[in-house]
Amino acid sequence: MQQRSRKLLSRLALAAPALLGALLWSLWFTAPSWAEATAAAPAAGVAPSLQAQRQVLPNGLVVLVAQKRKLPILRAQLLLRVGAAHEPEIQAGLVNLLAALLDKGAGERSAAEIAETIEFLGGSLSVDASAFTLEVELEVLSKDSTPGFELLRDVVRRATFAPAEVERARAAILSELARRAENPNQVAADAFRELLYGEHPLHRPVEGYERTVAKLTREDVVAFYDRFVRPGHGILVIVSDLPAERMLALARAAFDSWERGAAAVPEVPAAAAPRGLRVRVVDREVNQSYVQLGHLGVPRASPDYNAARAMNYILGGSGFSSRLYETVREQHGLAYSVHSYFQPQGRGPGRFEVGLQTKIASTSQALDEVFRELERMRQAPVSADELKATQEYYRGSLPRLTERYGQVAELLLTQEYHGLPAEFWRHDIDAIERLTAADIQRAAKQYLHPRDLVVSIATKRAELKLTTPALQGAEMLPGDGAAR
């Protein structure tokens, strides 16, 4: 699901989050492997049909399998509907620590033996946590599906959490948190999230805080694992050239005896939308301003989702051809990079964000242009050329959505997680094809709120003169607000 593109985002965010926002959230796919790229591709505008089979095991685990004959590969992704938003505030970072440990010892295998096994199989194994999910991904050759699934079973069901591995993982996370604190892009992003969500669980970074991670114990990890890493919270997707019944048999052999567990995942309350304008400036020894602004977004399952993302494609999601890029960077030369995107989170509205980097002296002018473009999108219909280019982009993206085995797995997870119709991506393209300029404007009026948003700026505060007319009357909040 789109929200779960966080894997690539989180790993690369320290390098260039502003550019990544435009690239990762406006595109639905990543570059294929050499083998997949050189295999025969479907004709432009046509995507192969995916006949996925769905089965629910007696313990509640939902299993979806889809046959893809392109290559002799098996891809399995197990998603659990539990994440950082479900952990206690005083244990922020717990699920992330758990994710770092699942493949560091399981069953009779040590961390080194797990790594050696997956290397011997010529495959890949990864674990990742987000605000609402914990996910394990496996990819092996089809001929190695049995040992591959045995490894997946052990990592999910028989993790050992060796004390030495807990300490190693903790040290690595603390080092990452220290690096985040030195990266102005990340500082602005953290301050934005804290400002937007306040006391809501989503204000926390998935990685937690140095003070909370330092206090987490092995017992904390094991207790959460025993309680919530259970099949009743899970979705397993398998994509392979193997017959569907063979894939279902692999799933049953690995997970049929997995005990359901009785604990329900805690409910996460709805986040409150910001009212009025709120600004926080985070003081850093830098020579430019790193800006993020925005508000709550639109749920992935909303009927308005396609209109909202098509609108955003024109506004700031289409890279060099977007309105924000053309105005803020090309016409006025005010920003090194500028983008906007809707970032779904779980089943809630997620966030709408605009991000930019600019000289300290031009921060106010750049913000003026951003607010002007937000209002222009709300007040006037987009041009026929803009609408046509948007529809052509999404139509052209359709065949690429199912090129990779991992892409197919992501689509099926999105479908199940959000309760979307079968092959929803085809319906999405059809919906975008039917959009009119009036539909785009309606989406802008409903989902862009330039008078009710938050702004975070990481910059050298002493040199910043914030005279933006659009921010007149805004509440200026003291302090960094990037950590608690």
C-alpha positions as CSV (number, residue, x, y, z in Angstrom):
1,M,0.0,0.0,0.0
2,Q,1.1,3.5,-0.6
3,Q,1.4,4.2,3.0
4,R,4.0,1.3,3.2
5,S,6.3,2.9,0.7
6,R,7.8,4.1,3.9
7,K,10.4,1.3,3.6
8,L,12.3,3.2,0.9
9,L,11.4,6.6,2.3
10,S,12.7,5.8,5.8
11,R,16.0,4.3,4.5
12,L,16.7,7.3,2.2
13,A,15.1,10.1,4.1
14,L,18.4,11.3,5.6
15,A,19.8,11.9,2.2
16,A,17.1,14.1,0.5
17,P,13.5,13.8,1.9
18,A,12.3,16.8,-0.1
19,L,13.1,15.3,-3.4
20,L,12.0,11.8,-2.3
21,G,8.6,13.1,-1.4
22,A,8.0,14.1,-5.0
23,L,9.5,11.0,-6.5
24,L,8.3,8.3,-4.1
25,W,4.7,9.4,-3.4
26,S,3.8,10.5,-6.9
27,L,5.1,7.3,-8.5
28,W,3.6,3.9,-7.7
29,F,6.6,1.8,-8.5
30,T,10.3,1.4,-8.1
31,A,12.8,0.4,-10.8
32,P,12.6,-3.3,-11.7
33,S,15.4,-5.7,-11.3
34,W,17.5,-6.5,-14.4
35,A,15.8,-9.9,-14.9
36,E,12.3,-8.4,-14.6
37,A,13.1,-5.4,-16.7
38,T,14.4,-7.5,-19.6
39,A,11.4,-9.9,-19.5
40,A,8.6,-9.2,-22.0
41,A,6.4,-6.2,-20.9
42,P,2.7,-5.7,-21.6
43,A,1.6,-3.3,-24.2
44,A,1.3,0.4,-23.2
45,G,-1.9,1.1,-21.2
46,V,-2.6,-2.6,-20.5
47,A,-1.9,-4.4,-17.3
48,P,-2.1,-8.2,-16.9
49,S,-5.1,-9.4,-15.0
50,L,-4.4,-10.8,-11.5
51,Q,-6.6,-13.7,-10.5
52,A,-5.8,-13.7,-6.8
53,Q,-7.2,-16.4,-4.5
54,R,-8.2,-15.6,-1.0
55,Q,-8.3,-18.0,2.0
56,V,-8.7,-17.4,5.7
57,L,-6.9,-20.0,7.9
58,P,-8.7,-21.2,11.0
59,N,-6.5,-19.0,13.2
60,G,-7.7,-15.9,11.3
61,L,-4.7,-15.3,9.0
62,V,-5.8,-14.0,5.7
63,V,-3.9,-15.5,2.8
64,L,-3.9,-14.2,-0.8
65,V,-2.0,-15.9,-3.6
66,A,-1.5,-14.8,-7.2
67,Q,0.3,-16.7,-9.9
68,K,2.7,-14.7,-12.0
69,R,4.6,-16.7,-14.6
70,K,7.2,-14.1,-15.6
71,L,10.1,-15.6,-13.7
72,P,10.7,-18.5,-11.3
73,I,10.4,-16.3,-8.2
74,L,8.4,-16.6,-5.0
75,R,7.6,-13.4,-3.1
76,A,5.9,-13.5,0.3
77,Q,4.9,-10.6,2.4
78,L,3.3,-11.0,5.8
79,L,1.7,-7.8,7.2
80,L,0.5,-7.5,10.7
81,R,-2.0,-4.7,11.6
82,V,0.0,-3.5,14.5
83,G,2.6,-0.7,14.6
84,A,4.2,2.2,16.4
85,A,0.9,4.0,16.9
86,H,-0.2,1.1,19.1
87,E,2.7,1.1,21.5
88,P,2.6,3.1,24.8
89,E,4.1,6.6,24.8
90,I,6.7,5.7,27.3
91,Q,7.8,2.8,25.1
92,A,8.1,4.8,21.8
93,G,10.3,2.8,19.4
94,L,9.3,-0.6,20.8
95,V,7.8,-1.9,17.5
96,N,10.8,-0.6,15.6
97,L,13.1,-2.4,18.0
98,L,11.1,-5.6,17.6
99,A,11.3,-5.4,13.8
100,A,15.1,-5.0,14.0
101,L,15.2,-8.2,16.0
102,L,12.9,-10.6,14.3
103,D,15.6,-11.8,11.8
104,K,18.4,-11.7,14.4
105,G,17.7,-15.2,15.8
106,A,14.8,-17.5,15.4
107,G,14.2,-21.2,16.2
108,E,17.5,-22.9,16.2
109,R,19.2,-20.3,14.0
110,S,21.3,-17.5,15.2
111,A,21.4,-14.1,13.4
112,A,24.5,-15.2,11.5
113,E,22.8,-18.5,10.5
114,I,19.7,-16.7,9.2
115,A,21.9,-14.4,7.1
116,E,23.9,-17.3,5.8
117,T,20.7,-19.2,5.0
118,I,19.1,-16.4,3.0
119,E,22.5,-15.8,1.2
120,F,22.8,-19.5,0.3
121,L,19.3,-19.4,-1.1
122,G,20.2,-16.3,-3.1
123,G,17.1,-14.5,-1.8
124,S,16.2,-11.6,0.5
125,L,14.6,-11.3,3.8
126,S,13.6,-8.0,5.5
127,V,11.5,-6.7,8.4
128,D,10.1,-3.3,8.7
129,A,7.8,-1.3,11.1
130,S,5.6,1.7,10.4
131,A,3.0,3.6,12.4
132,F,0.3,1.0,11.7
133,T,2.0,-2.1,10.5
134,L,4.8,-4.7,11.0
135,E,5.9,-6.5,7.9
136,V,8.2,-9.3,7.0
137,E,9.2,-9.8,3.3
138,L,10.8,-12.9,1.7
139,E,11.9,-13.4,-1.9
140,V,13.5,-16.6,-3.1
141,L,13.6,-18.7,-6.2
142,S,10.5,-20.9,-6.6
143,K,12.6,-24.1,-6.3
144,D,13.6,-22.9,-2.8
145,S,10.1,-22.1,-1.7
146,T,10.1,-24.8,1.1
147,P,13.3,-23.8,2.9
148,G,12.3,-20.1,2.3
149,F,9.0,-20.6,4.0
150,E,10.6,-22.5,6.8
151,L,12.8,-19.5,7.4
152,L,9.8,-17.1,7.2
153,R,7.9,-19.3,9.7
154,D,10.7,-19.2,12.2
155,V,11.3,-15.5,11.9
156,V,7.7,-14.7,12.5
157,R,6.8,-17.4,15.0
158,R,10.0,-18.4,16.8
159,A,12.1,-15.2,17.3
160,T,14.5,-15.6,20.2
161,F,15.4,-12.0,21.0
162,A,18.9,-12.9,22.4
163,P,20.0,-10.3,24.9
164,A,23.2,-9.6,23.0
165,E,21.2,-8.9,19.8
166,V,18.8,-6.6,21.7
167,E,21.7,-4.5,22.8
168,R,23.2,-4.5,19.3
169,A,19.9,-3.4,17.8
170,R,19.4,-0.8,20.4
171,A,22.8,0.7,19.8
172,A,22.2,0.9,16.0
173,I,18.8,2.6,16.6
174,L,20.3,5.1,19.0
175,S,23.1,5.9,16.4
176,E,20.4,6.5,13.8
177,L,18.5,8.8,16.1
178,A,21.6,10.8,16.7
179,R,22.1,11.1,13.0
180,R,18.5,12.2,12.5
181,A,19.0,15.0,15.0
182,E,21.8,16.4,12.9
183,N,19.9,16.3,9.6
184,P,18.0,19.6,9.0
185,N,15.5,17.9,6.6
186,Q,14.7,15.3,9.2
187,V,14.5,17.9,12.0
188,A,11.9,19.9,10.0
189,A,10.0,16.6,9.3
190,D,10.0,15.6,13.0
191,A,8.9,19.1,14.1
192,F,6.2,19.1,11.5
193,R,4.8,15.8,12.7
194,E,4.9,16.9,16.4
195,L,3.2,20.2,15.5
196,L,0.5,18.5,13.4
197,Y,-0.5,15.7,15.7
198,G,0.1,17.2,19.2
199,E,-0.6,14.5,21.8
200,H,-1.9,12.0,19.2
201,P,0.2,8.7,18.9
202,L,1.2,9.7,15.4
203,H,3.3,12.6,16.7
204,R,6.0,10.0,17.5
205,P,8.7,8.9,15.1
206,V,8.5,5.2,14.4
207,E,12.1,4.9,15.7
208,G,11.1,6.5,19.0
209,Y,13.2,8.9,21.1
210,E,16.7,8.4,22.5
211,R,15.3,8.5,26.1
212,T,12.6,5.9,25.4
213,V,14.7,3.5,23.3
214,A,17.4,3.6,26.0
215,K,15.0,2.2,28.5
216,L,13.4,-0.5,26.5
217,T,14.0,-4.0,27.8
218,R,14.1,-7.5,26.2
219,E,11.0,-8.2,28.4
220,D,9.2,-5.3,26.8
221,V,9.9,-6.6,23.3
222,V,8.9,-10.2,24.2
223,A,5.7,-9.1,25.9
224,F,4.6,-7.1,22.8
225,Y,5.6,-9.9,20.5
226,D,3.7,-12.6,22.4
227,R,0.6,-10.4,22.6
228,F,0.3,-8.9,19.1
229,V,2.4,-10.9,16.6
230,R,-0.5,-13.2,16.0
231,P,-2.2,-14.5,12.9
232,G,-5.6,-12.9,13.6
233,H,-3.9,-9.5,12.9
234,G,-2.2,-10.7,9.7
235,I,-2.4,-10.7,5.9
236,L,-0.1,-13.0,4.0
237,V,0.4,-12.4,0.3
238,I,2.3,-14.9,-2.0
239,V,3.1,-14.1,-5.6
240,S,4.9,-16.8,-7.6
241,D,5.0,-18.8,-10.8
242,L,4.0,-21.8,-8.7
243,P,0.4,-23.0,-8.9
244,A,-2.0,-21.4,-6.5
245,E,-2.6,-24.6,-4.6
246,R,1.1,-25.1,-4.0
247,M,1.3,-21.5,-2.6
248,L,-1.7,-22.1,-0.3
249,A,-0.1,-25.4,0.9
250,L,3.1,-23.5,1.8
251,A,1.1,-21.0,3.8
252,R,-0.9,-23.7,5.6
253,A,2.3,-25.7,6.4
254,A,4.0,-22.7,7.9
255,F,1.1,-21.0,9.7
256,D,-1.9,-23.4,10.3
257,S,-0.6,-24.2,13.8
258,W,0.1,-20.6,14.7
259,E,-2.0,-19.8,17.8
260,R,-4.5,-17.0,17.1
261,G,-4.0,-15.2,20.4
262,A,-6.7,-13.3,22.3
263,A,-5.4,-9.7,22.5
264,A,-7.0,-7.1,20.3
265,V,-4.9,-4.4,18.7
266,P,-5.6,-1.1,20.6
267,E,-7.8,1.4,18.8
268,V,-6.0,4.6,17.6
269,P,-8.3,7.6,17.9
270,A,-8.8,9.9,15.0
271,A,-6.4,12.8,14.8
272,A,-7.8,16.3,15.0
273,A,-7.4,18.6,12.1
274,P,-5.4,21.8,12.7
275,R,-7.4,25.0,13.1
276,G,-5.7,28.2,12.1
277,L,-2.1,28.7,11.2
278,R,0.7,27.5,13.6
279,V,4.4,28.0,12.9
280,R,7.5,26.6,14.6
281,V,11.0,27.6,13.8
282,V,13.7,25.1,14.8
283,D,17.1,26.8,15.3
284,R,20.0,25.0,13.5
285,E,23.4,26.1,12.3
286,V,22.6,25.8,8.6
287,N,22.8,28.2,5.6
288,Q,19.3,27.6,4.2
289,S,15.8,26.9,5.3
290,Y,14.2,23.5,5.3
291,V,10.4,23.9,5.3
292,Q,7.5,21.6,5.7
293,L,3.9,22.6,5.9
294,G,0.5,20.9,5.6
295,H,-2.4,19.3,7.4
296,L,-4.4,16.1,7.4
297,G,-5.0,14.4,4.1
298,V,-7.5,11.9,2.6
299,P,-8.0,8.2,3.5
300,R,-6.9,5.7,0.9
301,A,-10.3,4.1,0.7
302,S,-12.1,7.4,0.2
303,P,-14.1,7.9,-3.0
304,D,-12.2,11.2,-3.3
305,Y,-8.8,9.7,-3.2
306,N,-8.2,9.6,-6.9
307,A,-9.4,13.1,-7.5
308,A,-7.2,14.3,-4.6
309,R,-4.0,12.6,-5.9
310,A,-4.7,13.8,-9.5
311,M,-5.1,17.3,-8.1
312,N,-1.8,16.9,-6.2
313,Y,0.0,15.6,-9.3
314,I,-0.7,18.9,-11.0
315,L,0.1,20.9,-7.8
316,G,3.4,19.4,-6.7
317,G,3.5,15.7,-7.4
318,S,4.7,15.6,-11.0
319,G,8.3,16.8,-10.4
320,F,9.6,19.3,-12.9
321,S,6.2,19.9,-14.6
322,S,4.3,20.6,-11.4
323,R,2.9,24.1,-10.6
324,L,4.9,24.4,-7.5
325,Y,8.2,23.6,-9.3
326,E,7.4,25.8,-12.2
327,T,6.5,28.8,-10.0
328,V,8.7,28.6,-7.0
329,R,11.8,27.2,-8.7
330,E,11.7,28.0,-12.4
331,Q,10.0,31.4,-12.5
332,H,11.3,32.9,-9.2
333,G,14.4,30.8,-8.5
334,L,13.4,30.6,-4.8
335,A,13.9,26.9,-4.0
336,Y,16.4,24.2,-4.6
337,S,13.5,21.7,-4.5
338,V,9.8,21.8,-3.9
339,H,7.1,19.1,-3.9
340,S,3.8,18.2,-2.4
341,Y,2.1,14.8,-1.7
342,F,-0.7,13.0,0.1
343,Q,0.8,10.4,2.4
344,P,-1.9,7.9,3.6
345,Q,-1.3,6.4,7.0
346,G,-3.2,3.3,8.1
347,R,-6.9,3.6,7.4
348,G,-7.0,7.2,8.5
349,P,-6.5,10.4,6.5
350,G,-2.8,10.5,6.7
351,R,-1.1,13.8,5.8
352,F,-0.9,16.4,3.0
353,E,2.6,18.0,2.9
354,V,4.5,20.6,1.0
355,G,8.2,20.5,1.4
356,L,10.9,22.9,0.1
357,Q,14.5,24.1,0.6
358,T,15.4,27.7,0.1
359,K,17.9,30.4,1.0
360,I,17.2,31.8,4.4
361,A,16.7,35.3,3.0
362,S,14.1,34.0,0.5
363,T,12.1,31.9,2.9
364,S,9.2,34.4,3.2
365,Q,8.9,34.9,-0.5
366,A,9.0,31.2,-1.2
367,L,6.2,30.6,1.3
368,D,4.2,33.3,-0.3
369,E,4.4,31.6,-3.7
370,V,3.4,28.2,-2.1
371,F,0.3,29.7,-0.4
372,R,-0.5,31.5,-3.7
373,E,-0.4,28.2,-5.6
374,L,-2.6,26.5,-3.0
375,E,-5.2,29.2,-3.3
376,R,-5.0,29.1,-7.1
377,M,-5.7,25.4,-7.1
378,R,-8.7,26.0,-5.0
379,Q,-10.1,29.1,-6.8
380,A,-9.7,28.2,-10.5
381,P,-10.1,25.1,-12.6
382,V,-6.9,23.4,-14.0
383,S,-6.3,23.8,-17.7
384,A,-7.3,21.2,-20.3
385,D,-3.6,20.5,-20.9
386,E,-2.8,19.9,-17.2
387,L,-5.7,17.5,-16.9
388,K,-4.8,15.7,-20.1
389,A,-1.2,15.3,-19.0
390,T,-2.3,13.9,-15.6
391,Q,-4.6,11.4,-17.2
392,E,-1.9,10.3,-19.6
393,Y,0.6,9.8,-16.8
394,Y,-1.7,7.6,-14.8
395,R,-2.9,5.7,-17.9
396,G,0.8,5.1,-18.9
397,S,1.7,3.9,-15.5
398,L,-0.9,1.1,-15.5
399,P,1.2,-1.7,-17.2
400,R,4.2,-0.9,-14.9
401,L,2.1,-1.4,-11.7
402,T,2.4,-5.2,-11.9
403,E,5.9,-5.6,-13.5
404,R,7.6,-6.8,-10.3
405,Y,6.6,-9.6,-8.0
406,G,6.9,-7.2,-5.0
407,Q,4.7,-4.6,-6.8
408,V,2.0,-7.3,-7.2
409,A,2.3,-8.2,-3.5
410,E,2.0,-4.6,-2.4
411,L,-1.1,-4.1,-4.5
412,L,-2.8,-7.1,-3.0
413,L,-1.9,-6.0,0.5
414,T,-3.3,-2.6,-0.2
415,Q,-6.5,-4.2,-1.6
416,E,-7.0,-6.4,1.5
417,Y,-5.9,-3.8,4.1
418,H,-8.2,-1.1,2.9
419,G,-11.0,-3.3,1.7
420,L,-10.7,-2.1,-1.9
421,P,-12.3,-3.9,-4.9
422,A,-10.4,-6.6,-6.7
423,E,-7.8,-5.1,-9.1
424,F,-8.6,-1.7,-7.6
425,W,-5.7,-0.1,-9.6
426,R,-7.7,-0.6,-12.8
427,H,-10.7,1.1,-11.2
428,D,-8.4,3.9,-10.0
429,I,-7.2,4.6,-13.6
430,D,-10.8,4.5,-14.9
431,A,-11.8,7.0,-12.2
432,I,-8.9,9.4,-13.1
433,E,-9.8,9.1,-16.8
434,R,-13.4,10.3,-15.9
435,L,-12.2,13.4,-13.9
436,T,-13.1,16.8,-15.1
437,A,-11.5,20.2,-14.3
438,A,-14.4,20.8,-12.0
439,D,-13.7,17.5,-10.1
440,I,-10.1,18.6,-9.6
441,Q,-11.2,22.0,-8.2
442,R,-13.7,20.4,-5.9
443,A,-11.0,18.1,-4.5
444,A,-8.8,21.1,-4.0
445,K,-11.4,23.0,-2.1
446,Q,-12.2,20.0,0.1
447,Y,-8.6,18.8,0.8
448,L,-6.4,21.9,0.6
449,H,-6.7,24.1,3.7
450,P,-4.2,27.0,3.4
451,R,-5.7,28.8,6.4
452,D,-5.7,25.8,8.6
453,L,-2.3,24.2,8.6
454,V,1.1,23.9,10.4
455,V,4.5,25.1,9.2
456,S,7.9,23.9,10.5
457,I,11.1,25.5,9.5
458,A,14.6,24.3,10.3
459,T,17.0,27.2,9.8
460,K,19.3,29.7,11.4
461,R,16.7,31.6,13.4
462,A,18.8,34.8,13.9
463,E,18.9,35.3,10.1
464,L,15.3,34.5,9.4
465,K,12.9,37.4,8.8
466,L,9.5,35.8,8.4
467,T,7.3,38.5,6.8
468,T,5.1,36.2,4.8
469,P,1.7,38.0,4.4
470,A,0.0,34.5,4.3
471,L,1.2,33.9,7.8
472,Q,-0.1,37.1,9.3
473,G,-1.9,36.3,12.5
474,A,-0.3,32.8,12.7
475,E,0.5,31.4,16.1
476,M,4.3,31.4,16.4
477,L,5.3,28.5,18.7
478,P,8.5,28.6,20.8
479,G,11.0,25.8,21.1
480,D,12.2,23.1,18.8
481,G,9.3,20.8,19.3
482,A,11.2,18.1,17.5
483,A,11.7,15.7,20.4
484,R,9.9,15.0,23.7
